Amino acid sequence: MMRLPSIAITALLLGCDPQASESTTPAPALHAEVDRPRLEPSAPIESVAFGSCLDQTRPHPILGDIVGARPGALVLLGDNVYANAGSVGDLQRAYGALGDSPAYQRLAAAVPIVATWDDHDYGRDDVGAEYELKEASKTVMLDFFGEPSDSPRRARAGNYDAVTVGPPGQRVQIVLLDTRWFRDPLQAGGVNRRYVPHESSGPTILGEAQWAWLEEQLSQPADVRFLVSSIQLVVSEHGFESWGLFPAERARMFELIAKTRAGGVIIISGDRHRGELSCGFDAAVGYPLLELTASSLNRPNHNLEDNRFRLEGVPPVGDENFGLATLDWSERTVRLALHGIGGDARIETAVSLDALQAGRGKDGVPSCAAL
């Protein structure tokens, strides 16, 4: 069993911080005596939980509900703390405060956790490749979540990763995208939109190295693939951060899924401080692309947005929520749900895994309407 490490930053990283004198303030320790459960690559998994937007300064009782759901793993989708960091010390203190939380300690001792980041745990609101502390931020995050010192994730630029668990026929792949490290600047909008889409195809979200890596991952065998993007991918028309601000990148994602013939893709996103189930259909992919947005764990937003991709008859959730995907391997189905405080399901839908293969939608009609 790995143990939860205390947060440590090397003198080199502290030296690159423009506010190094502040960043030397010790962060709260992460209770190194607590054991961290691990995913076993060969063991089948029956459920995966998802969550995002966790403010370490606010109460977070919903973490106890995640423990009560007994998922085989928890995927944190980003904004796992709110650092809004101008120094390494800000990052250390944010993660240290979460690590000091008894609710988080119980969660980390009970459920294997894998994570990617979004803007507020990466650094600052809506920031991308230009963030000056991204190297330090990556080290703080990976130390917090117990990433081994020899992990390839530590050695490469960016903070993306993939985990595959389960035997053939029950193989679950979790692909953790990094939508921050390589992302080009956003294009400011006008009065009614914070941002507007880029018109050219040059600006990137993932960067070429991550795109090449993703093609390799989608070419691997898997029965279900949770494609984790901190920002929404299918949902693309609101004026805030989404793949819709980079339409060429969004199209490239659908083209890559089609090119690799990757079946079983389910998109998981966070960021929006509201939860919803959406579905898009791309003819080249040939099957419905479901997107479960699980947000927020303790910073909900009740001002619900219009979304033409939202599944008909499945309302959005403006309260605290976490996502849960339950896999029935005998029936070959996956149930996608959002659960609130207390653990009850707020919304849910179920889909056959056969419907998530090119040209094999329900009744032979591979579209969202067939779900």
C-alpha positions in Angstrom: 0.0 0.0 0.0 1.2 3.5 -0.8 1.1 6.1 2.0 -0.2 9.6 1.6 2.9 11.8 1.5 3.3 15.2 3.1 3.5 17.9 0.5 7.1 18.8 -0.3 8.6 21.2 -2.9 12.2 21.1 -3.8 14.5 24.1 -3.4 14.8 24.3 -7.1 11.1 24.8 -7.6 11.0 27.3 -4.8 13.8 29.1 -6.5 11.7 29.5 -9.7 8.9 31.2 -7.8 8.8 35.0 -8.3 7.4 35.2 -4.7 9.8 32.6 -3.2 10.0 34.4 0.2 6.2 33.8 0.7 6.2 30.3 -0.7 8.6 29.0 2.0 5.8 29.1 4.5 5.1 25.5 5.5 1.9 24.0 4.3 -0.2 21.8 6.6 0.9 18.2 6.5 -1.1 15.5 4.7 -1.3 13.0 7.6 1.3 10.5 6.2 0.0 7.7 8.5 -3.1 7.2 6.4 -2.9 4.4 3.9 -4.0 5.0 0.3 -5.8 2.1 -1.5 -4.6 1.3 -5.0 -6.3 0.2 -8.2 -5.3 -3.4 -9.1 -4.9 -3.5 -12.9 -6.2 -7.1 -13.3 -9.2 -6.8 -11.0 -12.7 -6.1 -12.4 -14.3 -2.8 -11.4 -18.0 -2.3 -11.0 -18.4 1.4 -10.4 -16.4 4.7 -10.8 -17.3 8.0 -9.1 -16.5 11.4 -10.4 -16.3 14.8 -8.8 -15.1 18.4 -9.4 -15.0 21.9 -7.9 -14.0 21.1 -4.3 -13.3 24.2 -2.2 -11.1 23.2 0.7 -12.3 26.2 2.7 -16.0 25.1 2.7 -17.7 22.2 4.3 -17.7 19.1 2.1 -20.1 16.5 3.6 -20.7 15.0 0.1 -17.3 13.3 0.4 -18.9 11.0 3.0 -21.6 10.1 0.5 -19.0 9.1 -2.0 -17.5 6.8 0.6 -21.0 5.4 1.2 -21.4 4.6 -2.5 -18.4 2.4 -2.3 -17.1 3.0 -5.8 -14.1 1.1 -7.1 -12.4 4.4 -7.9 -12.9 8.1 -7.7 -11.8 10.4 -10.5 -11.3 14.0 -9.6 -12.0 16.1 -12.7 -10.3 19.4 -11.7 -10.7 22.3 -9.4 -9.8 19.8 -6.7 -8.8 22.7 -4.6 -9.1 26.4 -5.0 -5.6 27.8 -4.9 -5.8 30.8 -7.2 -2.1 30.8 -6.7 0.4 33.6 -7.1 3.1 31.6 -5.3 4.1 28.0 -4.6 3.1 28.6 -1.0 -0.5 29.3 -2.1 -0.6 25.9 -3.8 0.9 24.1 -0.8 -1.5 25.7 1.6 -4.6 24.9 -0.5 -3.7 21.2 -0.8 -2.5 21.1 2.8 -5.9 22.4 4.0 -7.7 19.6 2.0 -5.3 17.0 3.3 -6.1 18.1 6.9 -9.8 17.6 6.4 -11.1 14.5 8.2 -13.7 14.0 5.5 -11.0 13.9 2.8 -8.8 11.6 4.9 -11.6 9.1 5.3 -12.3 9.3 1.5 -8.6 8.9 0.6 -8.3 5.9 3.0 -11.3 4.2 1.5 -11.3 4.8 -2.3 -8.5 4.8 -4.9 -8.3 8.3 -6.3 -7.0 9.4 -9.7 -7.0 13.0 -10.8 -6.5 15.6 -13.4 -6.6 19.4 -12.9 -8.6 22.4 -14.1 -7.8 26.1 -13.7 -8.2 26.8 -10.0 -6.0 23.9 -8.8 -3.6 24.5 -11.8 -3.1 28.1 -10.9 -5.7 30.8 -11.6 -9.1 31.3 -13.2 -9.1 30.3 -16.9 -5.3 30.3 -17.2 -3.5 28.1 -19.8 0.0 27.6 -21.1 1.1 31.0 -20.0 0.9 30.2 -16.2 4.3 30.9 -14.8 4.1 28.3 -11.9 2.9 25.3 -13.9 6.0 23.1 -13.2 5.7 23.7 -9.4 1.9 23.3 -9.6 2.3 19.9 -11.2 4.8 18.7 -8.5 2.5 19.8 -5.7 -0.5 18.0 -7.2 1.4 14.8 -8.0 3.0 14.7 -4.5 -0.4 15.2 -2.9 -2.1 12.4 -4.8 0.9 10.0 -4.2 2.2 9.7 -7.8 5.3 7.5 -7.7 8.6 9.4 -8.1 9.5 7.2 -11.2 6.1 7.7 -12.9 6.2 8.7 -16.6 3.7 11.3 -15.7 6.3 13.2 -13.7 8.9 13.0 -16.5 6.9 14.4 -19.5 5.7 17.9 -20.1 2.0 18.3 -19.1 -0.1 16.4 -16.6 -2.0 13.8 -18.6 -2.3 10.1 -17.8 -4.3 7.0 -18.4 -5.2 4.1 -16.2 -6.7 0.7 -17.4 -8.2 -1.9 -15.0 -10.0 -5.1 -15.4 -9.6 -8.3 -17.4 -10.6 -8.7 -21.1 -14.3 -8.3 -21.5 -14.4 -6.0 -18.4 -11.7 -3.6 -19.2 -12.1 0.0 -18.1 -9.8 2.7 -19.4 -9.7 6.1 -17.6 -8.0 8.8 -19.8 -7.1 11.9 -17.9 -6.6 14.8 -20.3 -4.7 18.0 -19.4 -6.6 21.0 -20.8 -4.3 23.6 -19.2 -0.5 23.1 -19.7 -0.5 23.5 -23.5 -3.7 25.5 -24.0 -3.4 28.7 -26.1 -5.0 31.9 -24.8 -8.7 32.3 -24.9 -10.4 35.0 -27.1 -12.3 37.6 -25.2 -15.9 38.1 -26.0 -18.3 41.0 -25.8 -21.1 42.0 -23.5 -23.1 38.7 -23.6 -20.2 36.2 -23.7 -17.0 36.0 -21.7 -15.2 34.3 -24.6 -15.8 33.7 -28.3 -14.5 30.8 -30.4 -11.2 30.9 -32.3 -11.9 31.2 -36.0 -8.5 29.7 -37.1 -7.4 26.1 -36.6 -4.0 26.9 -35.1 -4.8 27.5 -31.4 -4.7 24.3 -29.4 -6.0 22.8 -26.2 -3.9 19.6 -25.9 -0.7 20.3 -27.8 0.8 17.9 -30.4 2.6 15.6 -27.9 -0.7 15.0 -26.0 -2.6 14.5 -29.2 -0.1 11.8 -30.3 -0.3 10.2 -26.8 -4.1 10.2 -26.9 -4.1 8.4 -30.2 -2.0 5.7 -28.7 -4.4 5.4 -25.7 -7.6 5.2 -27.8 -6.0 2.5 -29.9 -5.6 0.2 -26.8 -8.3 -2.4 -26.2 -11.0 -1.4 -23.7 -14.7 -2.1 -23.2 -15.5 1.2 -21.6 -13.4 4.4 -21.9 -14.0 7.3 -19.6 -12.5 10.2 -21.5 -12.0 12.8 -18.8 -11.9 16.5 -19.8 -12.0 19.1 -17.1 -14.0 21.4 -19.4 -17.1 20.4 -21.4 -16.6 18.7 -24.8 -20.0 17.9 -26.3 -21.6 20.9 -24.6 -20.1 23.7 -26.5 -22.3 26.8 -27.0 -22.2 28.8 -23.7 -19.8 31.7 -23.4 -17.5 30.2 -20.8 -14.6 27.7 -21.1 -15.4 24.6 -23.3 -14.0 22.8 -26.3 -16.5 25.0 -28.3 -14.0 27.9 -28.0 -11.6 25.8 -30.1 -13.9 24.3 -32.7 -11.0 22.8 -34.8 -9.8 21.0 -31.7 -13.3 19.7 -30.9 -13.7 18.4 -34.4 -10.2 16.8 -34.2 -11.3 14.9 -31.1 -14.3 13.4 -32.9 -12.1 12.6 -35.9 -9.6 10.8 -33.6 -12.2 8.7 -32.0 -13.4 7.7 -35.4 -9.9 7.1 -36.7 -8.9 4.8 -33.9 -12.3 3.1 -34.0 -12.4 3.5 -30.2 -15.6 2.0 -28.8 -17.2 2.6 -25.5 -16.2 6.3 -25.1 -18.1 8.2 -22.4 -17.0 11.8 -21.8 -16.7 13.0 -18.3 -16.4 16.7 -17.5 -16.6 19.1 -14.6 -16.0 22.9 -14.3 -19.6 24.3 -14.7 -20.8 24.1 -11.0 -23.9 22.3 -12.2 -24.4 18.7 -13.3 -26.0 17.4 -16.4 -26.2 14.5 -18.9 -25.7 15.5 -22.5 -25.4 13.6 -25.8 -23.9 14.5 -29.2 -23.7 12.5 -32.4 -20.9 12.7 -34.9 -21.4 10.7 -38.1 -17.8 9.7 -38.3 -17.7 8.3 -34.8 -20.9 6.4 -35.5 -22.4 6.1 -32.0 -23.8 8.5 -29.4 -21.2 10.4 -27.4 -22.6 10.8 -23.9 -21.2 13.4 -21.6 -21.6 13.3 -17.9 -20.8 16.7 -16.2 -20.3 16.2 -12.5 -20.0 19.5 -10.7 -19.8 20.8 -8.0 -18.9 18.9 -4.9 -19.4 22.0 -2.7 -19.7 25.1 -4.8 -23.0 24.7 -6.7 -24.5 27.2 -9.1 -28.3 27.2 -9.3 -28.4 29.5 -12.4 -28.9 26.7 -14.9 -27.7 27.2 -18.5 -29.5 26.3 -21.7 -28.0 23.3 -23.4 -29.4 21.8 -26.6 -27.3 18.7 -26.1 -28.9 17.8 -22.7 -30.7 14.5 -22.7 -34.4 15.0 -23.2 -36.3 14.4 -20.0 -33.2 14.5 -17.8 -33.0 17.9 -16.0 -29.8 19.6 -14.9 -28.7 19.5 -11.2 -27.9 22.8 -9.5 -27.1 21.3 -6.1 -24.0 19.6 -4.8 -23.4 16.4 -6.7 -21.0 13.7 -7.7 -21.2 11.4 -10.7 -21.4 7.6 -10.5 -21.0 5.1 -13.4 -22.2 1.6 -12.5 -21.1 -1.2 -14.8 -23.3 -4.3 -15.1 -20.9 -6.7 -16.9 -23.5 -9.5 -17.1 -26.0 -7.3 -18.8 -23.4 -5.2 -20.6 -24.8 -1.9 -19.5 -23.5 1.2 -17.8 -25.7 3.4 -15.6 -24.7 7.1 -15.4 -26.1 9.1 -12.5 -25.6 12.2 -10.5 -26.0 11.8 -6.7 -26.6 14.6 -4.2 -25.9 15.1 -0.5 -27.4 12.1 1.3 -26.4 9.8 -1.6 -29.7 9.7 -3.5 -29.6 9.7 -7.3 -30.8 13.0 -8.7 -30.7 12.0 -12.4 -29.7 8.8 -14.2 -29.8 7.0 -17.5 -28.6 3.6 -18.6 -27.1 2.6 -21.9 -26.1 -0.7 -23.5 -22.3 -1.0 -24.1 -23.3 -2.4 -27.6 -24.8 1.0 -28.3 -21.4 2.6 -27.8 -19.9 0.9 -30.9 -19.8 2.4 -34.4 -23.1 1.7 -36.2 -24.5 -0.4 -33.3 -26.9 2.0 -31.6 -30.2 0.8 -30.2 -32.4 -0.8 -32.9 -29.6 -0.2 -35.4 -30.0 3.6 -35.1 -26.8 5.1 -33.6 -28.1 8.4 -32.4 -28.9 10.1 -29.1 -32.6 9.7 -29.8 -32.1 5.9 -29.6 -30.9 6.0 -26.0 
